[in-house]
Amino acid sequence: MLLDGVSQKQSSIKAEINYIKSDSSAIFDLSTTAKSANKLTEHVDTRLVEIANARLLNNPPSLNNDGFGLAKNDYVVSNYFDDNLVQTELYPQIIKHLLDLTNASQCLVFDHTIRSVEDHLTRTEKRAPIHTVHNDYVASSAENRLNIELKKSGLNASDYEKFQFINTWIPLVDVVLDSPLALGDARTFHPEQSRKLPVAYPDRIGEIEAFSYDDNNRWYFYPQMTSQEQLNFKVFDSDLDSAISRTPHSAFSLPMSDQKSAARISIEVRCIVLFD
């Protein structure tokens, strides 16, 4: 059961969001087989912020105009916990959806991750929802990933005018009652908030973007998302004229939620869309 404080009918809630401390020099460690931490670093700056109910906005946010948007889905997938089935069954459906949504000329799905709140599952989920404001790419890491994935597909970046990285987030529970995703309006974030955060993988060091606090940041979420809904949000845009280049985001704990509610399990599908 979900308490009234986080219903679909409430215009906003106040909840804690973890920013990174401005002087932090931490590294997010994904180099082991242990389940990842639910924060990028323990050096966080926790703030109580207002998070608006995006379902009630007069102008619903859209991927193309605002960097994120909610969409319905009727995907048919035999087993979301079988990587091969996800690749053969889900990936083509995501590709069709994003091509229709963006009018891009090409879409590549290159990765997916299952995230789970629970630590005792018998499945192989190793990622927890990240309760820290971040974005998945900086310019250098996006270019590197683009070149790797295009080479695999026999494509050349020079053949395309621009590209975007888009994440698709789908709940794998009937209703999300735990650790929903908060999405920041990138237009309310300023460059001084941005921090490059190294990420230690088993075979390399990468970089993502973390953010320090600013009280002008505006936040949104979609309460009680279902498995028949998905969030599409931009995590990089090569178009320097784009008003929205990426979407700062973070999982967060719902205030006054029932502790017996179902723990959130979700899948993130990572895509590159290419434009002629």
N, C-alpha and C positions, 0 to 999 in steps of 0.2 A: 504494500500500500504506500502511496505517496502522500505526504501531508500537503495541506493547502498552500504552504509557502512556496512551493515549486510547481504549481499547476500551470496548465496551458493558458489559463485565463488571466494570470497576473502579468502586468505590464513589464515588471522588472523584479529582480531580486538583488540582494547584497550578499556577496560571497568573497572568500579569500582567493586571490590570485598571486602566485609566486613569480615575481620578477627576479632578475639576477642583480646582485650587488654591483654597483658601478665600478668598483675596484677589484672585482673577482678575477682571478687568474686560473680558475679551475679547468679541468678536463672532464668531459663526459666519457665514462669508461664503458665501452661495449666490447672489450677485448677478451672477455671470458665467456664460458658457457653458462654462467650463472644468469638468472633472470635479471634484466636491467632494473636499475633503481627507478622510482617514480618521480624523481626530480633530476634535472640535469646536473645539479650540484647541491651540496648542503648549504652553500653560501647564497641563500636566497633572501630576497627582500619581500616579505609577505605583506600584501596590502588588501584592505577591504574595499572592494569596488562595486559599482552598480553594473549589473549585466542585464541588458534589455532583452525582452522576449521578441525575437525576430519574427515570430509567427504573427504578431499583432501589428507590425509596421504597415502603414498605409501603402508604402512602396516596397514590396518584398525585395530583399537584396538578391542580386543576380551575379553569377560568375563574371560575366563580361563587364558589368558596370561597377561592381563593388568588390570583386575579388573572391566572393563566395556566394553560394546559393543552395537552397534545399530543392531536391527533386524526388519525385516518386520513382519507384522501380518495381518491376515484376520479374526480376531475374530468376532463372531456374538453375540451381547449382546442386548437384547431388550431394556434395560434402565439402563444406568450406574449410575443413581441416585436412584435406588431401590436396597437397600442392599441385599435383598433376591435374586433378579435376578442376581446381581453381583456374589454372592456366588455360585449359582447353575449353572450359564451359563459361567461366566468368569473364575472362579477359576480352573475348570477342564482343560480349554484350556491353562492357564498359567502353570499348573502342567505338562502337556504333553510337552510343549515347553521347560521348564527348565530341565526336565528329558532327553530329546533328546540332549539338549545343553551341559549338564554337565556329562552325563553318571552316574548320581547318582542313588542309589537304591530306594530312597524314597523322596518325596517332599510333604511338608505341607504348605498350605496357611493359615495364621492365622489372617490376618488383611488387611484392605485397608482404604485409606483416599482420599477423594476428596479435592483438593486444588483449591482455586479460588482467583483471584486478586480482584474481585469486592466485595464490602461490602453490596450491596443492593439486592442481589439475593433473590428470594423467596424460594429457596431450603434451605437445611439444612447444607450447607458447613460451617465449622467453622475453617478451617485451611487456612492460607495464605501461599504462597510460601515463603520459608525461605531464606532471603538474608544475610546469615552468613555462613561462612565455618564450616562444621560440619560433623560428622559421627554418625550414629544412635545408635551405641552400643560401650560399653567398655566390657572388658572380663567378669566382674561380672554381668552386665545387660544381656549380651548374654547368659551366663550360666543359669541365673534365668529364662529368657524367654524360653530357650530350655526345661528346666525341666517342666515348666508349660504346654507348648504345647504338649510335648510328653506324659505327664500324661493324658491329655485330649484324646489322641488318643490310649492310652493303649500301648505305646511304651517305651522302656528303652534306655537311652543314651549309656549304656554299650554294647549294641548290635551293635553299629556302631563305625567305626574307626575314623571318623571325620565328621564335619558338617560345613555348611556355611549358613549365612543369606544373601539372595539376594532380592533386591528391583527391581520391574519392574515398570517403569514410562511410562505412556501412555497419550498423549495429548487427550483432549476431545473437541478440536477445530480443524477445518480443517487444519490450519497451525499455528504453534506457532510463533507469532509476538511480544510476550510480555513475559518477565521473563523466558527465557529459563534456562536450567540447565547447569552449568559449572561443569566439572569433573576434579579433580586433579589427576595427576600421583603420586600415593603413594610412588613411588621410589624416588621422589624428596622432600618428606616431612621427617623431622627428629624428633626423639622422644622429643626433647626439645620444639617443637611447640605444643605438645599435652596438652590439659587441660581438666580435667573432669569437666563437667558442670551439676549441679543438675537440674532436671526437676520436677516441682511440678504438680502432677496429682490430681484429686479430692480425690483419696483414697490412694495415696502413693507418695513417692519421688523416682524418678529414676535417672539415669545418662546417659548422652551422651558424646561424645567427640567433643570438639571445638579446634580451632587451632589459634595460634598467627602467625604473618607474617614472611615469609622468602623469600628473593628475588630469591631463586633457585627453587621455586615451579613452576611446569609447569601445564598449564590449557588447557582444550579442551572443545569444544561444537559442537553440530550439528545444524547448522542454518536451520530454516524453517522446523522443524520436522512436520510431518503430523500425523493424527489420525490412519494411517495405518503403523506407525512405533512405536517402543518402545525402551527404554533404559533399559538394564539389568545391574545392578551394585552391586558389592559385598560390604556388610557393616560389615561383620565379617567372619573370617575363623579360625577354631580351629586348623588347621594344622600349627604348628610353623615353618615348613620348607617352607611354601608358600612365594613366593617373594612378593605377593600382599595380604595383610591381610584385607584391606578395602579401600574404595574410598572416600576421602574427597570430598565434593560437596557443591554447593551453587547455588541458583537462583541468577540471576543478571539482571540489566536493560540494555537493548540494547542501545548503543549510537546512536543518530540521528534517532531513530525509530519514526514512525508516531504515535502521541498521540491518533489518532482516530482508530488505529488498534484494532482488537478484543482482549479483555483481556484474558489472559491465564486461562484455566480451565484444570485440569489434574487429573489423578487417580494414586496413588501409591499402588501397591500390594506387601505385605511383605511375604516372603517365607523362609522356612527352607529346605535345601536340605541335605540329609543324605547319607553317603557313607559307604559301608561295609568294 
